[in-house]
Amino acid sequence: MTPPSTRRRQLQALALVACALQAGMAAAATLQVGPGRAYTSIAQAARAARDGDTVEVQAGDYRRDVAVWTQRVLTLRAVGGRARLIADGANAEGKAIWVVRGGDIRIEGFEFRGARVPDRNGAGIRFEAGRLQVVDCSFVDNENGILTSSDPQAELTIARSLFQANGAGDGQSHNLYVGGIGRLSLTDSQSRDARVGHLLKSRAGINEIHRNQLVDGNPGSASYELELPSGGVANVTENVIRQAPNTQNSTMVSYGAEGYRWPRNALVMHNNTLVDDRPSNGIYLRVAPGQRTVELRGNVLQGASRTRASVLTY
């Protein structure tokens, strides 16, 4: 049985924690951005925002309005429709329209367009640290849609978003380019028509890829539709994956091509529809040899290509 004095101290500690939480919640503010609002630019709001705040950006076009977000907890939300962030040659830190290295940040309802930087790695969002949620956003005509660091503690969650026509055309930049972070979740989204690069390239330790459309259209020049070069755990289910006739690569899905760099390496592909419209010699899945497991079940293979192999190990 807990002594009364100890119980009192526990209750006092809980009361202090509750007061601190309430004070933090009370201090959180909503910063409004747009014509006639308190902040006329997103960059101003980025400098003013504090941990726990919400930044609401009115629908419309925001040109050359780049920002760096370092808050520990923050919500960024477009209101009244899409807020379109158009780079027009501007960038934050020579990296992106937005650079994110906070603790727990949610971004919802924005379009990122036209990011270009001197090293040809410009991104709509450069994600460097923390946990980032991207919901109902679009990334169009950037050198990379999203480009991440390789921080193994970082986590990226993307839902109901569009990546289209990103890539510098050099094969080194992609619609969505995820480095060696701890976890990627991509659900209910579309990645389409990358310029020479991949529709999705991820080196993350855990990859949850569900109910997406990874589709190269006509005419399309994307390379891999899905590349997981470092292995890791990859659960790939209920996606539509399509390779266009003018693809830069015969392989649609590649796993482990750069070596298995995570403690656990397991590829699970269930109930996907893979459409290969390459005229000949297409490969649905290429798996590198090594310490890994592969589980394939319920996948539907379609298309014009006389595919050499549904799975090719090399």
N, C-alpha and C positions, 0 to 999 in steps of 0.2 A: 504494500500500500504506500502511495506517495505521501510523504510528510506534508502537513499544511503549509509550512514555510516554502517548501519547494514548489508546491502547487501555486502559491501566490506569485512566486517569481515567474513561473511559466505563463500565468495569465497576464502578468504585467508585460512580459516580452511580446506576447501575441498582440496585446493592445497597442504597443508601440509600433509593431509591424503594420497593423491595420491603419493606424494614423498616418504612417509614412506613405502607405499605398493610397489612401484617400487624398493626402496632400499632393502626391504626384499626379493623380487623376484630375484634381482640381486645377492644377497648374497647366495641364495640357490645353492647347489652343488650336483653333481652326484658322489657318491662314488662307485667305482668298486671293486668287491671282486672276487678273484680267482687266479689261477696260472698266474704269470706274471703281475697281476694287482697291483694297489697301495696298496691294503689291501689283505693279504693272508688268513685272517680268518674273519668270520662274527663278532666275538667278538671284533676284532679291530675296525671294522666299527661302531659297536654299541656304542663304547666309543667316536668315533670321530664325529659321525653324529650330526648335529644341526637342529633346527626347520626348516621345509620346505625342507629339503634335500630329495634326492632319493638314495636308496641303491640298486645297481644292482649286483646280485650274479650270476656268471657264472654257467651253468649247471654242475652237477657232484655231488660227494659224499663229505659231510662235516661231519667228525666224531668227536664227543666230542666237537663240536663247539657251545657252548650254549651262550645265550645272554639275557640281560635285556634292554628293550626299554622304555624310559621315555619321549621322545620328544613330543612336542605338536602337530606337524604336520609332518608326515613322510610317504613315500612310500617305500615299500620293494618289489622288483621284481626279480624273476628268469629270466635269459635271455639265449637263446640258448637251451632251454629245461628245464627239471625238475632239481631243486637243492634239493638233498636229504640230510636231516639233521638226522643223525643216532646217537642216544644218546651214545651207548656203555658204559653205566654206569655213564655218566656225567650228571649234571643238573645245572640249575641256581637257586640259593637261596633255594635249596632243594625242588623245585617245578616243574620244567618243562624244556623242551629244550629252549623255549623262554618264558620269562615273559613280559607281555605288560601292562603298566599302564600310557600310554601317553594320549594325547588329541584327536587326530584324525589320526589313523594309518591304512594304507591299506597294506595287505599282499597278494601277488599273485604269484602262480606258484611253491610252495614249497611242499615237502613231509616231514612229521614229523614221525619218526619211533623209537620205542623202549624205550620210556621214562619210567623210573622206579626210585622211590625214597623210602627212608626207611618207610614212613607212607603209602605206597602203593597207593598214590594219584598222582603219576607223570603224567604230561600231555604233549602233544605235545606243546600246548600253554596254559599258565595260564593267563587269561584275568582279570585284577583287576580294571581298571578305564578307563574312557574316552569312545571313540567311535572306534570300531574296525571293519574293513571290511576284510573278508577272501574270496578270489576269486580263483577258480581253484587250490585248495590245496588238499592234501590227508593226512590222519592221520591213521596210520596202526601200530598195535601191541604196543600201549601205554597203560598205566593203565587208562588214560582218553584221548580221542582225544583232546577235548578242555574242560577245566574246568574254570568256571568263579567265580567271587566274588558275593556278594549280594548287590552291590552298586546300589540303585534305579535310579541313574543318568546315569548309564552305558548303552550302546547300542551295540549290536552285530549283524552284518549282514554277512550272509554266502551265497555264490552262487557258483554253479557248482563245488562242492567239494565232497570228498569221505571220509567216516569214516568206517573203517573196522577192525574187530577183535581186538578192544580195550576192556579194562577191566582187572582188577587184578584177576578175578574169584571169588571175595568175595561178589558180588551183590551190593557193595557200590560204585563202579566205573563203568563208562559207556562210550559208544561210544562218546556221546556228553552230557555234564552235565552242565546245565545253572542254576545258582543260581538266587536269587531274584533281578535281574537287571531290568531296566525299560523296555527294549524292545529287543526281538529276532526276526530276520527275517531269515528264512531258505528256500531257493528256488533252484529248479533245481539241487538238490544234492542227494547223496545216503548215507544211513547209513545201514550197513550190518553186520550181524554175530557177534554181541557183545558177549564177553565171560561172560555169566551169567547176566551181567548188562543189562541196557535198551539201545535200539537203540537211543532214545532221551528222556532225562528227563529235564524239564524246569520249573522253578519257576518264570519266568519273568512275569511282569505285563501285557505286550502285547506280543502275539505270532502270528507271521505271517508265516504260514507253508504251502507252495504251491508247487505243481508239483515235489514232491520228491519221492524217493523210500526208504521206511522204511521197509526193507525186511530181515528176518532171513532165511538163506538157510538150506540145508540138508547136514550133520547134523548140527543143530543150537541149541544153549543153551541160547539165549537171554531171558530176562524176559519180561517186557512190551515192546511193540514196540514204544509206545508213552505214556509218563506219564506227566501230568500237575498237580502235587500234591497240589499246592497252588491256583488253579483256575486262576483268571485273565481273560483277554480277549484273546481268542484263535480262530483265523480264520484258519481253516484247510481245504484246498480245493485241489482237483485234484491230490491227492497223491495215490500211491500204497503202501498198508500196508499189510505185510504178516507175519503170525505166523507159525513157523516150527513145525513139529510133536513132537520134543523133547524140546519144550519150558519149561522154569522154572516157567511159570505163565499161568493160564487159560485165563487171560484177555489180550486183545490186546491194548486197549486204556483206560486210567484211568484219571479221572478229579476230582480234589478236595479231594483226599484221606487224605491229611494232614490238611484240613480245608481251608476255603476261606479267604485269607489274603490280598486281594486287594480291593479297594473301589468298583470296578466293576468286576463282574464275569459272563462271557458270553462265551459259547462254540458254535461255528458254524462249522458244518461239512457238506460240500457240494461236491458232485461229486467225492468222493473218491472210490477206489476199495479196499475192505478189504478181504483178503484171509486167512482163518483160516484152517490150515492143522493139527491142534491138533486132535487126533482120536475121542475125545468125550468131551462134557461139556465145550466147549469154550465159551467165552464171548467177543463180539465185542467191547462193550463200557460199562464201569462201571462209574456211576456218583454219587458222594456223595450228600446227602441231604444238604439243606441250601439255602441261598439267591443267586440264580444263575438262568440263563436262558440257555436253550439248544435248538438249531435249527438244525435239520437233514433234508437234502434234496438231492436226487439224488445219494445217496451212493449205491454201488453195493456190495452185500455180497456173497462171494464164499468160496469154500473149502470143505474138507472132513468132518470137524467136525459137529456133530449134536449139534449145538449151542443152549444153554439153552435160551439165550435171546439176541436180538440185542442190547438192552439197559437194563441194570440192575441198579436200584437205591437202595442204601443201607443206 
